[in-house]
Amino acid sequence: MECVIYEQESGRSEHVECELPDDGCRSALKRLRDLGHGTFAWVRLADPSEGELVQLAEELELHPLAVEDALHGRQRPKRERFGDVLAVALKPLRYVEEDTAVETGDIMIFVGPRSVLTVGHGPIDPCTEAARRLDADPQMLRMGPRAVLHAVLDVAVDAYSDAARRVRATLDRLEDEVFSTSRVDHTQSIYSLKREVREFRDAVQPLVPVLQNLLGSPGAEDHLPEIAPYIRDVADHLHRTDIEVRTLDELLDTVLGAQQARVGTWQNDDMRPISAWAAIFAIPTMVAGVYGMNFEHMPELGWTYGYPLAVALMALASGTLYRAFRRNGWL
């Protein structure tokens, strides 16, 4: 747990010692009660216990349904309002090229009049980078708790853009391998990447309308003119990433179809020589089968040149077929 007190005008910040004894986070709760004019608090929790979250929720007057969502995570990106508290859920992610995997987490952001609570689940935490950006740009703090919301959203969307770029690079390599001269079946790799892109899309696509709702309209409850341009910039970046992820999904369908077509071509190439040799050996087999039936009255049985003629006929027919198949590229 981390708790930071910010002064809006000066941009100064104070980190509160948050040792967590068994009976709760007393230091953070005390400072939240003693917040002065022009200050706000940012409390950050990572995989919290129910006791920690309930105590903070009581102090911040969070709705029980919001506490339940924050405690269990696994929420679809959404925006909700509980009285004076704005709740935003999103799924931060990163792309691990070594494993060709998209790793996602969960984070809930509760923005009140004078406090922000972020509750994260999983290995990905955009709050650390968001805090660094706020420290580097104290002017943003003048907008109060909404500045924290913007910073976290901005970091998460930047991570989406970076992940989309890395996935595109992986897809480009797969395309080169699929259309190379090597006969390697990449179907499993393509399908695995497609599954990861679908997980990527599930994180990005629902967040687009959330940011549009945060922009609001003049006179709406959530409309804040001073921060709207910053949220609009994040929304534009997210929109571009959403289009890129949709394009990646469609391209993977195309590459998967191309790979399946190539596998079919390889199978045809393998079957051609097999079929050609089967046809070549079919004629000697037929002739030998006819003369091997051992009937008493058969033509040419008593002729001196019958055997050489049969062998010559088999050789001539087989040779003719061989030349025909070679000419047509079957052999």
SEVEX-711334 format. One record per residue (C-alpha): x, y, z. Coordinates in Angstrom, 3 decimals. Layout:
xx=X yy=Y zz=Z
...
***
This chain:
xx=0.000 yy=0.000 zz=0.000
xx=1.140 yy=3.539 zz=-0.802
xx=-0.360 yy=6.874 zz=0.138
xx=0.748 yy=10.229 zz=-1.283
xx=-0.596 yy=13.653 zz=-0.296
xx=-0.406 yy=16.284 zz=-3.064
xx=-0.636 yy=20.058 zz=-2.816
xx=-2.434 yy=21.268 zz=-5.926
xx=-0.922 yy=24.730 zz=-6.213
xx=2.704 yy=24.011 zz=-5.350
xx=2.856 yy=20.493 zz=-6.768
xx=4.629 yy=19.233 zz=-3.659
xx=3.999 yy=15.673 zz=-2.573
xx=4.347 yy=13.874 zz=0.741
xx=4.601 yy=10.103 zz=1.067
xx=2.780 yy=8.728 zz=4.093
xx=4.299 yy=5.802 zz=5.937
xx=1.865 yy=2.957 zz=5.428
xx=3.037 yy=0.038 zz=7.490
xx=0.120 yy=-2.334 zz=7.513
xx=-0.464 yy=-3.848 zz=10.965
xx=-3.059 yy=-6.515 zz=11.519
xx=-5.712 yy=-4.008 zz=12.608
xx=-5.542 yy=-1.842 zz=9.492
xx=-3.770 yy=1.049 zz=7.740
xx=-4.029 yy=3.652 zz=10.509
xx=-1.560 yy=6.212 zz=9.117
xx=-3.277 yy=6.516 zz=5.752
xx=-6.727 yy=6.723 zz=7.334
xx=-5.619 yy=9.461 zz=9.713
xx=-4.125 yy=11.558 zz=6.928
xx=-7.240 yy=11.134 zz=4.817
xx=-9.315 yy=12.558 zz=7.657
xx=-6.922 yy=15.489 zz=8.159
xx=-6.633 yy=16.629 zz=4.535
xx=-6.410 yy=20.410 zz=4.345
xx=-7.728 yy=22.817 zz=1.737
xx=-5.968 yy=22.568 zz=-1.652
xx=-4.667 yy=19.053 zz=-1.045
xx=-5.762 yy=15.605 zz=-2.140
xx=-4.599 yy=12.069 zz=-1.465
xx=-3.741 yy=9.201 zz=-3.765
xx=-3.925 yy=5.760 zz=-2.138
xx=-2.555 yy=2.838 zz=-4.142
xx=-3.381 yy=-0.771 zz=-3.315
xx=-2.022 yy=-3.867 zz=-5.042
xx=-3.887 yy=-7.162 zz=-4.541
xx=-5.384 yy=-5.901 zz=-1.256
xx=-6.998 yy=-7.983 zz=1.428
xx=-10.677 yy=-7.518 zz=2.150
xx=-9.929 yy=-5.841 zz=5.499
xx=-7.662 yy=-3.189 zz=3.984
xx=-10.110 yy=-2.345 zz=1.233
xx=-13.160 yy=-2.226 zz=3.502
xx=-11.499 yy=0.235 zz=5.891
xx=-10.505 yy=2.575 zz=3.074
xx=-13.920 yy=2.206 zz=1.445
xx=-15.634 yy=3.306 zz=4.647
xx=-13.394 yy=6.364 zz=4.896
xx=-13.898 yy=7.282 zz=1.230
xx=-17.616 yy=6.414 zz=1.334
xx=-17.432 yy=3.926 zz=-1.536
xx=-20.502 yy=1.967 zz=-2.599
xx=-20.502 yy=-1.743 zz=-1.563
xx=-20.863 yy=-2.820 zz=-5.197
xx=-17.791 yy=-0.798 zz=-6.113
xx=-15.861 yy=-2.404 zz=-3.254
xx=-16.889 yy=-5.851 zz=-4.472
xx=-15.690 yy=-5.084 zz=-7.999
xx=-12.381 yy=-3.744 zz=-6.712
xx=-11.805 yy=-6.686 zz=-4.388
xx=-12.246 yy=-9.445 zz=-6.974
xx=-11.000 yy=-7.696 zz=-10.114
xx=-11.633 yy=-9.286 zz=-13.538
xx=-13.865 yy=-6.401 zz=-14.571
xx=-14.645 yy=-5.379 zz=-18.112
xx=-13.465 yy=-1.793 zz=-18.777
xx=-16.289 yy=0.452 zz=-17.639
xx=-17.228 yy=3.748 zz=-16.002
xx=-19.717 yy=4.154 zz=-13.172
xx=-20.690 yy=6.905 zz=-10.781
xx=-21.531 yy=6.350 zz=-7.129
xx=-22.585 yy=9.708 zz=-5.728
xx=-19.521 yy=11.975 zz=-5.677
xx=-17.188 yy=9.107 zz=-6.594
xx=-16.344 yy=8.259 zz=-10.197
xx=-15.255 yy=4.630 zz=-10.714
xx=-13.299 yy=3.580 zz=-13.809
xx=-12.151 yy=0.026 zz=-14.526
xx=-9.522 yy=-0.807 zz=-17.121
xx=-7.207 yy=-3.656 zz=-18.057
xx=-3.530 yy=-2.687 zz=-18.344
xx=-1.445 yy=-5.042 zz=-20.435
xx=1.960 yy=-5.767 zz=-21.921
xx=3.188 yy=-7.974 zz=-24.742
xx=5.949 yy=-10.504 zz=-24.031
xx=7.633 yy=-11.257 zz=-27.343
xx=9.630 yy=-14.218 zz=-25.996
xx=6.405 yy=-16.075 zz=-25.138
xx=4.228 yy=-14.431 zz=-27.822
xx=1.783 yy=-13.659 zz=-25.033
xx=-0.352 yy=-10.709 zz=-23.966
xx=-0.352 yy=-10.361 zz=-20.185
xx=-3.229 yy=-8.396 zz=-18.677
xx=-4.077 yy=-7.074 zz=-15.240
xx=-6.993 yy=-5.263 zz=-13.637
xx=-7.182 yy=-1.850 zz=-12.046
xx=-10.051 yy=0.106 zz=-10.515
xx=-9.755 yy=3.873 zz=-10.108
xx=-12.033 yy=5.664 zz=-7.658
xx=-11.948 yy=9.438 zz=-8.046
xx=-13.528 yy=11.470 zz=-5.262
xx=-13.615 yy=15.214 zz=-4.574
xx=-10.357 yy=15.120 zz=-2.570
xx=-8.962 yy=11.637 zz=-2.960
xx=-8.093 yy=8.928 zz=-5.469
xx=-8.003 yy=5.210 zz=-4.709
xx=-6.459 yy=2.792 zz=-7.207
xx=-6.801 yy=-0.952 zz=-6.673
xx=-4.676 yy=-3.175 zz=-8.881
xx=-4.614 yy=-6.917 zz=-9.490
xx=-1.965 yy=-8.829 zz=-11.375
xx=1.658 yy=-8.154 zz=-12.317
xx=1.065 yy=-4.975 zz=-14.349
xx=0.882 yy=-1.690 zz=-12.445
xx=0.615 yy=1.556 zz=-14.453
xx=0.394 yy=3.607 zz=-11.247
xx=4.160 yy=3.716 zz=-10.684
xx=4.796 yy=5.323 zz=-14.073
xx=1.751 yy=7.571 zz=-13.637
xx=3.133 yy=8.856 zz=-10.306
xx=6.503 yy=9.517 zz=-11.959
xx=4.816 yy=11.563 zz=-14.694
xx=2.873 yy=13.611 zz=-12.162
xx=6.047 yy=14.319 zz=-10.209
xx=7.695 yy=15.475 zz=-13.443
xx=4.759 yy=17.755 zz=-14.352
xx=3.437 yy=19.413 zz=-11.163
xx=1.227 yy=21.742 zz=-13.226
xx=-1.131 yy=18.819 zz=-13.845
xx=-1.747 yy=18.530 zz=-10.115
xx=-3.682 yy=21.796 zz=-10.166
xx=-6.546 yy=19.844 zz=-11.694
xx=-6.780 yy=17.767 zz=-8.525
xx=-7.733 yy=14.083 zz=-8.394
xx=-8.725 yy=14.071 zz=-12.068
xx=-5.036 yy=14.542 zz=-12.898
xx=-4.344 yy=11.108 zz=-11.398
xx=-7.121 yy=9.577 zz=-13.485
xx=-5.627 yy=11.108 zz=-16.630
xx=-2.104 yy=9.969 zz=-15.741
xx=-3.125 yy=6.339 zz=-15.170
xx=-5.203 yy=6.259 zz=-18.365
xx=-2.377 yy=7.848 zz=-20.324
xx=0.162 yy=5.257 zz=-19.132
xx=-2.205 yy=2.369 zz=-19.859
xx=-3.020 yy=3.610 zz=-23.373
xx=0.670 yy=4.214 zz=-24.133
xx=1.285 yy=0.598 zz=-23.127
xx=-1.482 yy=-0.472 zz=-25.523
xx=0.240 yy=1.391 zz=-28.369
xx=3.589 yy=-0.196 zz=-27.559
xx=2.034 yy=-3.660 zz=-27.357
xx=0.288 yy=-3.162 zz=-30.718
xx=3.619 yy=-2.204 zz=-32.300
xx=5.292 yy=-5.327 zz=-30.918
xx=2.433 yy=-7.582 zz=-32.025
xx=2.669 yy=-6.052 zz=-35.518
xx=6.396 yy=-6.883 zz=-35.620
xx=5.659 yy=-10.494 zz=-34.615
xx=2.957 yy=-10.733 zz=-37.277
xx=5.320 yy=-9.368 zz=-39.935
xx=7.845 yy=-12.075 zz=-39.062
xx=5.141 yy=-14.730 zz=-39.267
xx=4.076 yy=-13.446 zz=-42.681
xx=7.664 yy=-13.664 zz=-43.955
xx=7.960 yy=-17.226 zz=-42.668
xx=4.616 yy=-18.314 zz=-44.123
xx=5.547 yy=-17.067 zz=-47.606
xx=9.160 yy=-18.265 zz=-47.468
xx=10.430 yy=-21.320 zz=-49.373
xx=10.666 yy=-23.423 zz=-46.214
xx=7.966 yy=-26.019 zz=-45.661
xx=7.206 yy=-25.315 zz=-42.002
xx=3.620 yy=-25.322 zz=-40.762
xx=3.056 yy=-22.146 zz=-38.661
xx=-0.661 yy=-22.757 zz=-38.074
xx=-0.238 yy=-23.235 zz=-34.327
xx=1.864 yy=-20.061 zz=-33.961
xx=-0.660 yy=-18.022 zz=-35.953
xx=-3.598 yy=-19.332 zz=-33.966
xx=-1.809 yy=-18.674 zz=-30.658
xx=-1.069 yy=-15.085 zz=-31.693
xx=-4.668 yy=-14.638 zz=-32.816
xx=-5.880 yy=-15.762 zz=-29.395
xx=-3.587 yy=-13.199 zz=-27.736
xx=-4.830 yy=-10.464 zz=-30.069
xx=-8.401 yy=-11.299 zz=-29.085
xx=-7.413 yy=-10.831 zz=-25.428
xx=-5.784 yy=-7.538 zz=-26.452
xx=-8.986 yy=-6.498 zz=-28.207
xx=-11.091 yy=-7.338 zz=-25.131
xx=-8.997 yy=-4.851 zz=-23.141
xx=-8.969 yy=-2.039 zz=-25.707
xx=-12.356 yy=-2.072 zz=-27.408
xx=-14.606 yy=-1.602 zz=-24.311
xx=-12.414 yy=1.260 zz=-23.091
xx=-13.159 yy=3.417 zz=-26.158
xx=-16.730 yy=4.346 zz=-25.120
xx=-15.545 yy=4.771 zz=-21.527
xx=-13.203 yy=7.592 zz=-22.545
xx=-15.874 yy=9.111 zz=-24.764
xx=-18.198 yy=9.184 zz=-21.757
xx=-15.485 yy=10.764 zz=-19.616
xx=-15.274 yy=13.605 zz=-22.103
xx=-18.977 yy=14.232 zz=-21.543
xx=-20.676 yy=17.296 zz=-22.906
xx=-20.910 yy=20.857 zz=-21.597
xx=-23.175 yy=20.878 zz=-18.580
xx=-22.839 yy=17.146 zz=-17.937
xx=-21.948 yy=15.918 zz=-14.464
xx=-18.500 yy=14.650 zz=-15.434
xx=-17.590 yy=17.444 zz=-17.825
xx=-14.486 yy=19.326 zz=-16.676
xx=-13.246 yy=21.775 zz=-19.317
xx=-9.743 yy=22.049 zz=-17.842
xx=-8.942 yy=18.332 zz=-18.205
xx=-11.084 yy=17.522 zz=-21.254
xx=-8.289 yy=18.276 zz=-23.790
xx=-5.975 yy=15.817 zz=-22.018
xx=-8.620 yy=13.095 zz=-21.905
xx=-9.411 yy=13.787 zz=-25.571
xx=-5.747 yy=13.268 zz=-26.453
xx=-5.731 yy=9.910 zz=-24.643
xx=-8.994 yy=8.973 zz=-26.391
xx=-7.452 yy=9.737 zz=-29.788
xx=-4.464 yy=7.505 zz=-29.040
xx=-6.783 yy=4.752 zz=-27.858
xx=-8.910 yy=5.054 zz=-31.001
xx=-5.844 yy=4.593 zz=-33.204
xx=-4.772 yy=1.569 zz=-31.176
xx=-8.273 yy=0.098 zz=-31.403
xx=-8.144 yy=0.376 zz=-35.201
xx=-4.679 yy=-1.219 zz=-35.218
xx=-5.821 yy=-4.146 zz=-33.074
xx=-8.833 yy=-4.732 zz=-35.318
xx=-6.505 yy=-4.673 zz=-38.337
xx=-4.149 yy=-7.151 zz=-36.684
xx=-7.053 yy=-9.502 zz=-36.023
xx=-8.135 yy=-9.330 zz=-39.669
xx=-4.568 yy=-9.798 zz=-40.929
xx=-4.163 yy=-12.874 zz=-38.770
xx=-7.271 yy=-14.350 zz=-40.401
xx=-5.687 yy=-13.693 zz=-43.794
xx=-2.320 yy=-15.163 zz=-42.812
xx=-4.008 yy=-18.211 zz=-41.302
xx=-5.903 yy=-18.758 zz=-44.552
xx=-2.691 yy=-18.360 zz=-46.550
xx=-0.924 yy=-20.899 zz=-44.334
xx=-3.729 yy=-23.420 zz=-44.771
xx=-3.622 yy=-22.883 zz=-48.540
xx=0.134 yy=-23.495 zz=-48.546
xx=-0.291 yy=-26.665 zz=-46.511
xx=-2.837 yy=-27.849 zz=-49.089
xx=-0.370 yy=-27.027 zz=-51.871
xx=2.362 yy=-29.006 zz=-50.105
xx=0.042 yy=-31.977 zz=-49.805
xx=-0.791 yy=-31.752 zz=-53.505
xx=2.907 yy=-31.590 zz=-54.329
xx=3.480 yy=-34.723 zz=-52.262
xx=0.550 yy=-36.583 zz=-53.803
xx=1.562 yy=-35.863 zz=-57.408
xx=4.716 yy=-38.029 zz=-57.498
xx=2.962 yy=-40.731 zz=-55.469
xx=0.070 yy=-40.799 zz=-57.942
xx=2.458 yy=-40.689 zz=-60.915
xx=4.517 yy=-43.663 zz=-59.717
xx=1.332 yy=-45.556 zz=-58.893
xx=0.117 yy=-45.009 zz=-62.483
xx=3.500 yy=-46.052 zz=-63.925
xx=3.531 yy=-49.324 zz=-61.990
xx=-0.145 yy=-50.000 zz=-62.702
xx=0.519 yy=-51.034 zz=-66.346
xx=3.216 yy=-53.677 zz=-65.580
xx=1.036 yy=-54.918 zz=-62.742
xx=-1.942 yy=-55.276 zz=-65.065
xx=0.000 yy=-57.086 zz=-67.812
xx=1.759 yy=-59.355 zz=-65.327
xx=-1.573 yy=-60.059 zz=-63.666
xx=-3.173 yy=-61.093 zz=-66.937
xx=-0.318 yy=-63.454 zz=-67.846
xx=-0.159 yy=-64.780 zz=-64.316
xx=-3.677 yy=-66.229 zz=-64.339
xx=-2.296 yy=-69.576 zz=-65.703
xx=-5.206 yy=-70.415 zz=-68.015
xx=-4.451 yy=-73.254 zz=-70.430
xx=-5.686 yy=-71.530 zz=-73.585
xx=-4.041 yy=-68.093 zz=-73.696
xx=-2.596 yy=-66.363 zz=-76.743
xx=1.168 yy=-66.124 zz=-77.080
xx=1.873 yy=-68.843 zz=-74.470
xx=3.486 yy=-71.055 zz=-77.038
xx=5.204 yy=-68.228 zz=-78.935
xx=8.994 yy=-67.904 zz=-78.540
xx=8.891 yy=-64.102 zz=-78.476
xx=5.813 yy=-63.749 zz=-76.249
xx=7.739 yy=-63.130 zz=-73.019
xx=10.171 yy=-60.523 zz=-74.509
xx=7.197 yy=-58.780 zz=-76.153
xx=5.290 yy=-58.558 zz=-72.869
xx=8.323 yy=-57.154 zz=-71.042
xx=8.969 yy=-54.674 zz=-73.853
xx=5.316 yy=-53.575 zz=-73.793
xx=5.462 yy=-52.971 zz=-70.032
xx=8.732 yy=-51.023 zz=-70.336
xx=7.445 yy=-48.912 zz=-73.253
xx=4.171 yy=-48.026 zz=-71.515
xx=5.912 yy=-47.219 zz=-68.233
xx=8.533 yy=-45.098 zz=-69.999
xx=5.856 yy=-43.192 zz=-71.920
xx=3.995 yy=-42.393 zz=-68.715
xx=7.216 yy=-41.390 zz=-66.981
xx=8.073 yy=-38.879 zz=-69.740
xx=4.521 yy=-37.501 zz=-69.678
xx=4.578 yy=-36.969 zz=-65.909
xx=8.049 yy=-35.400 zz=-66.069
xx=6.894 yy=-33.008 zz=-68.779
xx=3.937 yy=-31.906 zz=-66.644
xx=6.023 yy=-31.406 zz=-63.522
xx=4.616 yy=-34.316 zz=-61.542
xx=8.013 yy=-35.979 zz=-61.176
***
